[in-house]
Amino acid sequence: MINLYKKVMPGSTIGIIGGGQLGRMMAIAARAMGYKIAVLDPTPNSPCGQLADIEITAPYHDLDSIKKLANISDVITYEFENIDHQALKWLYENTYLPQGTELLRITQDRETEKNSINELGIKVAPFAIVNTKAELDQAVEKIGTPCIIKTCRGGYDGKGQQVVRIHEDKVAAYDLLTTGKCIVEGWVSFEKELSVIIARNPSGETKTLPLAENIHKDNILHQTIVPARVDAQVAEKAKSVAKVIADGLGLIGTLAVEMFLVNDEIYVNELAPRPHNSGHYSIEGCVTSQFEQHIRAVCNLPLGDTTLLTPTVMVNLLGEHLEPTLEQYEFLGKGKVHLYGKEEAKLKRKMGHITFLGEDVEEILSDLSQLTIWNEKAEVKQ
């Protein structure tokens, strides 16, 4: 096993599993620091592949391609959770994968994720694991409605889940069982949804980004508001929760901790062991972005300063926001535009984001409310 927690210096090659927008923004940060990039993704000309020195087009479970990536990389990282665990295990045992496999294993399954958080003494919503329709019926009866049913593996941006308020919702949720076990979660009547991005390097140094407040539309992140509109004690409590989880689960790299605020108490909703959509604001908003911090962490370099430079609001651009042409929108001159290089714009598909900076988040939000493209009512996600 080659896993010496060495320092990986600029000039080396970083291998990234996953060629989406997170890999792309990792690559941009890494290139600015002097690293080379190799990427493995099933789609040719992927967002990250467009910027990489070497692009390997192959399925994530293709061991020959995994070995090829390993042979040309000095360190390996990944941009999303749903990676073939056996391939990642081979990498961990044969090359340098500082993030390891254990945290990924935990977060790939909502049952192990919830249990691991519980074992650290952190609050989560009441939940039950179900494998059959009868077990699902019993869990809904015990937990009560409204509740939410999710597949234990996979699913994102509202996919693989069903909110249950009435009998027909419960029947619709039966289809989720065809993919395997599911989790039934009690509904949390929360005041705000928050997230903390925390990074930790192999030397044990840990830093968090400023607490973010998130607003969703149709279960997809719409806006991230920083600083979050909560008092200082809540912000410190949220960061402390993230630190307990990072230390307790042996984080190396970056971890997003999604949380609910309920009467000044923090409930953890989900974990993501990589950079996260709610941390995109940090590219312009902080001294060190989440992507630079991730590169620093996996290369075992000192972590960067995470001070917030200015109040910031990040807004996602979905496929429907890119018609007829992006150039026609008045807001282009008011924000920092990031497009991900995806070839096809689809409904609800994340195509980019815009970061708005200002003296006060309320002033930024007031300006954004005048833009008709985003004037539909936003909803928080569970």
Summary of the structure (lengths in Angstrom):
residues: 382
radius of gyration: 20.4
end to end distance: 39.7
largest distance: 58.9
contacts: 1329
relative contact order: 0.13
helix: 34%
strand: 27%
